[in-house]
Amino acid sequence: MSINEESLLNKIDYRIIEIKNISPSAEVRAIVITNKQPSNEIVNDISTIAKVELVMPFLSTVKVKAKAKDLLTLAEKDYVKFIMLEEVLAKLEEF
């Protein structure tokens, strides 16, 4: 595992990774914790990857709805401190 992959794993809830491995297209609701209060630029950048449902600047958090695989892309952003799973919205594919 490279240093980049390891730092990515430290920024995302392990349950999101497990969901992505089982069913990458599964929709989830997650809470994105940012390093600073989310500005309009950060919110707009997040909205290109996921649907922004709620912005809480005083908590430096953004609630989003997205596919599990897209949250891994979001975790690569410098302003993301951690992404926490809130809810699985779609059934997972059975293997």
N, C-alpha and C positions, 0 to 999 in steps of 0.2 A: 504494500500500500504506500503510495507516495505521500509526501508531506501535504500536498494540496488536497488530496482525498481525505486525509485524516483531519485537516482543519475544517473541511466541509462537514464531516460526520459530527464534529463538535458543535456545529451551528444548526443542526436539524434534529428534531425528535426521531429517535430510532424507529418509532411506530410508522412514521411516514415512509421511511426507507423500506420497511417490511411490506407496507401496502404497495409501494412502487414495484417491489420485486414480484409480488403476487399478481397485481393488476395495475400497470402503469396508467391506465386511463380512468381509474377510480377517482371520483370527485370527493374532495375533502374540504372541510372548513378548518382554517388554521389561524393562529395568532402570530404575527410577525413582530418581533421585538427589535427595534432599531437602536443604533448607537447614540442617536440624538433625536430630538423631536422631529417627526416626519414633516418635512417641508412640502410645498406643492410639487417640486421637482421629484422628490422621492415618491410621493403618492402617484404621480403620473407615470413614473418608471415602473412601479409595482403594478399599476393598472394595465401595462402592456403585456404582463405575464399572467396576472390573476385578476379576478373581479374583486374590487375593493368594496367591502360591505360597511366598514366602520373605521373611522380614524380617531384615535384617542391621543392627542398630542401630549397631554400632561403625563401620560404613562409611557410615552414613546412606543406605542403599539398601533398596529394596523391589522384589522380582522379581514381575512380574505377567503374567497372560495376559488378553488383551482383543482386541476388534476395533480395527482401525487408527483408525477414526473416533472411538472412545471415548477413545483416548489423546490426541487433540487437546483434548478436553474436560478431561482430567486435567491437561494442560500449562497450562491457565488458572489453576490453583490457585496461591496465593501461596507455599506451602511447597515447590513443585516447582522444583528447580534445573535439571534436564535429564532427558530421557527418551531412552534409548538402545535401539535395536533389538537384540535378541539372536537371534531366530529367527522365520521365517515358518512358521506351523503348518498353514495351509490353502492349497490351490492358489488362485492368483489367477485371476479371471475373465478370459477371453480376449476381446479386442475386435477 
